[in-house]
Amino acid sequence: MEPSERFSFERCRETADWLLSRTSLRPEIVIICGSGLGPLGDSLKNQESFTYAEIPNFPHSTVVGHEGRLIFGELKGTPCVCMKGRFHMYEGYPLWKVTFPIRVFKLLGVETLLVTNAAGALADSYRIGDLMIIRDHINLLGLTGQNPLLGPNEEQFGPRFPALVDAYDRQIRTLAMEIATHLGYASFVKEGVYCMVGGPNFESVAEARLLRLLGADAVGMSTAAEVVVARHCGLQVFGLSLITNKVTMDYDAKESVDHHGVLEVSRKRAAILQTLLTELVVRLASSKGGNKEQKGSKTNYQNGA
């Protein structure tokens, strides 16, 4: 495939039109579910679901814990679309293909991206099961020349040189922290810097120490590339990491991380993460002048229901 075809507006429009012709829902928010966090998609009401394999131009998810299904539905009355499983560079996909769905969502009319992931803690103060609201990221792949925006720029999506100073929306971050406090989650919800690496191996001790020196609080194998494309498209972004393990920083440490352990922590925290994101969706919809049901949800929330 030629570079000009990779990012073409026409290819994204083809996929968006296929989806729009098969669902009556017009989502305002997209939620990308990280490893083991797919159950959030199951909570959507009035679902219309598609496997990635049947969607034109979509890659296929090959990782355990990523089901590979796109679900349209309503979350407390707000139309949403949920990626139950994402794509990764370590699966063999170039980053332009990993992030292809983001541009499709833009053409569906989506305005806000809520992106979740499972991550390993680099900061000493983080514990397994903590939630980290992403304040900023270190796109290590991008710094080494692997960026999803490489190649000809598609002006219909965004500028040649997008700024990322405000990549993670400050107002949404503040709102999420308020909701976490109200729900009694404040003791395990933090705000920090996420670093994306290529994977699929977990980090060596020396690599982990380097990432910590660079200012990263948590590390994972996704998200930053998706956020780069989302901001290029003009989407609002909120990111949330579930801390599923402590990254080994000591050569004498005996414990080690594995993917099954990551999925187990995700399973145990899935309900809490789902509650937080559901309340966030309700508040975002209400702030945009949602329907009476959504406004009623906001009132109930403020009353402590």
N, C-alpha and C positions, 0 to 999 in steps of 0.2 A: 504493500500500500504506500502510495506517495505521501510525503509529509503534508501536502496541502489537503489530502483527503482525510487525514487523521482527525483534524479539528473542525472539519467543514460544518458550517451552519446547516447545510442541507442534510447531512447524515444525522445530526442531532434532531432536526425537525422531523425527519422520517420516523425516528423512534418515538418522539413526543406525539406525533399525529396518530401513530399506531395505538398508543396508550389512551389518548383522548377519545378515540373512536370506540374504545372498549370499556370505558368507565364513565359514569355520569358525575363522579366526584371531581371537584376542582380544588386540589390541595393548596393550602396556604403555607404549610410547614412540612418539611421533610425531616425524618429522624433516621439516622444511620446507626444500626445496632452493632456494637463490637462483639468480641468473642464471648459466647455464652449469654449474651444479653438479648437474644431474639424474642423471649417471651413478651417483651414490651409490645411487639407487633401484634401479638395474639389478643391484646386488650382492646384493639380497635373495634368499633361497632360498625355494622353494615358493610362488611368487608367485601372487597373485590380484589382477588389475588391472582398474580401471574408468576410462574417460575421464570428465572432468568433465562433459561434455555429457550423459551418461546418468544422472548422479546427481541425484536430486530436489533442487531449491532451490540447487544449486551454481552459482556464476558460471562463466564460461568464461575461460581464460587466453588473452591475445591478443599476448603479447610474445615476440619471438624469443629462444630460450634457455630458454623455459618451456613444456615439452611439453604440460602439461595432463592429467595422469594421476595417479590415486590408486592406490598400490601397497601391498598387504598382503603380508607375507612374514616371513621370519626372518633375523635378522642374528646369526650365530654362535649360533643356537639361541634367541635372544630374539625373541618376536613384536613386530613393529614395523609401523607404517604410514607411508608416505612420500608427501609431496606433491611430485610432480615438476613443479614450477612453482607459483607463487603468484599472488595477485591484488593489484592496486595501485589506489590512488585515481586515478592519472593515466590509467588505462584507462576512467575514467568511472564507476567503482563507488563508492558511498558507503562509508565506513569500516565501517559495521555489516555490509555485505555482504563486504567484504574479509576480515573476521575471522570470518565465519559458520562456516567449517570448524572453528575452535578449539572452539566450543561443541559441535559434533557429536562431535569427538574426546573431549571430556569424557564424553559420554554413551556412547561406545564403551568406556569404562573406562580410557582413557589417563591416566597419572599424570605423565608427564614430557614436556616439549616441548624438542626440540633444534632450534634455528632458525639457519639460515645465510643469509648474504647476500654480495653483492659490494659493496664500498664504496671510496670514494675517501679517500686519506690527507690529513688536515689537519695532523697533527703532523709536524714536520721529521724526527724520528727514524725514521719509518715508510718502508719501501721497498716497491716493487711486488712482490707475491708473499708478503708477510708475512701471518700469521694473527693476528687480534686477538680474544682472548677478551673478550666484552663484560662489563664490570664494572657499567656503568650506561648509561642513555640520556637524551637530550634529545628529548622528543617535541614537536618544534616545532609540528606540526599541533595537538596537544592544547592547547598554550599559547595558540594563536590561536583556540580554540573548535571545532576539528574533532577530536572524540573518539569512538571507537567505542562508548562507553558512554552517549552522549547519548540522551535519551528515557527512557521508563519503565524502571525497574530490574526485572530478572527475578530475584526473590529466590531461586528454585531454583538459580541459578547462583552468586550471590555478593552481597555487601553493596552498598548504594548508594554508599558512599565507600571503595573499596579503597585500601589503603596500598601504595606501590611502593618503600619504602626498601630492601627486600630482594628486588627484582624478579628479579635474576639470582642464582641459588642459589650461596652462597659455597662450600659443600662440593663442589659439582660443578665450580666454577671451579678450586678447588685441585686436585681430582683430575685435571682436564684438563691443568693445567700439569705435574703429576707425570708424566703419560703422555707429554706432549710432550718433556719432558726425557729420559725413558727412551728414546724413539724417536730422539733426536738432533735434535729440532726446536727446541730452546730458543732458538737464535740468531735465529729468525725468528717466534717466537710471543710476542706481547705481550699486555698487558691494558689496556683503555682504554674510553673513552666514545664511544658511537655516537650520531649525531644523525640523526633521520628528517626529511626534507623531502618536499614533495609531488611534485616533478618535473612533467613529464618532462624539462625542460631541466636540463642540468648547471649548477652554480652560477656566478654572476658572481664576479669577483675581490673585489668589495666584500662580497658575501654570504659568500664563503669566509673572508675575514678576520674577519667578524662571528662566524661559527660557531666559529672558533678562539678568539676572545676569550671566548666563552660556555663554553669548556672542552671542546669536542668534539675527539676525536682522529681520527675518521673520519665520513664522511657517506654516506647512501644514501637510498633511496626506499621503504623497507619496514621490517618487523620491530617497531618500537616499538608500533604499534597492535595487532599480534598478541600481543605480550607483555602489554599492558594487559589484554586479554580473557583471556589464559591465567591471569594472576594473579587476576583477578576470579573465575575458575572454580576457583582453588585448585591449579592445576598448578605443578609445579616447572619452572623455565626455565633453559636454558643457551643462550647465544648466541655465534655465531662468525662473524666477518667475514673474508672474503678481500680483502686490499687489492689492487685491480686497477689502480689509477692514482693518481697524485699530483694532488691538486686544485690548479689554477693559482692562485697567490697573488700573482703579479707581472704587472703590466700589460705588461711588456716580454717576457714569456715567449712563445716561438714554438710550443711544443707544445700540443696540445689533446687532450681525451679524446673517444672515440666508443664506441658500444655494441659494435661489432665487436672493438675492442681489449680491452674488458672480458671478452668471451666467450673471447678467445684466452688471456688470463691464467688465466681459470677452467679452461680445458681443460688447461693445463700443470700446474696445481696440484691438479687434481681427485683424483689418486691419493693425494697426501699428506693432503688433507683427509679423504678416505674412510678412510684408515688410522687417523687420529686419532679420528674419530667412531666407527669400529667398535670400537676398543679401549675407548673411553669407554662404549659400550653394554654391552660385556662386563663391565666393572667395575661399572657401575650394577646390572646384573642379578645379579651375584655378591653385591653388598652387600645385595640384597633377598632373599637366600636362594634363588638360582636352582637349576636342576636340576644334576645331576652333570656334564653336558657343559659347562655354563656355568662351574661351579666349576673344572673341569679347564682351561678356557680361562684362567681367572684365574691358576691355578698356572703354566701355560706362560708367560703374560705376565710373571709375577714372576721366572721363571727366565731371562727374556731371549729366549724363543723368538719 
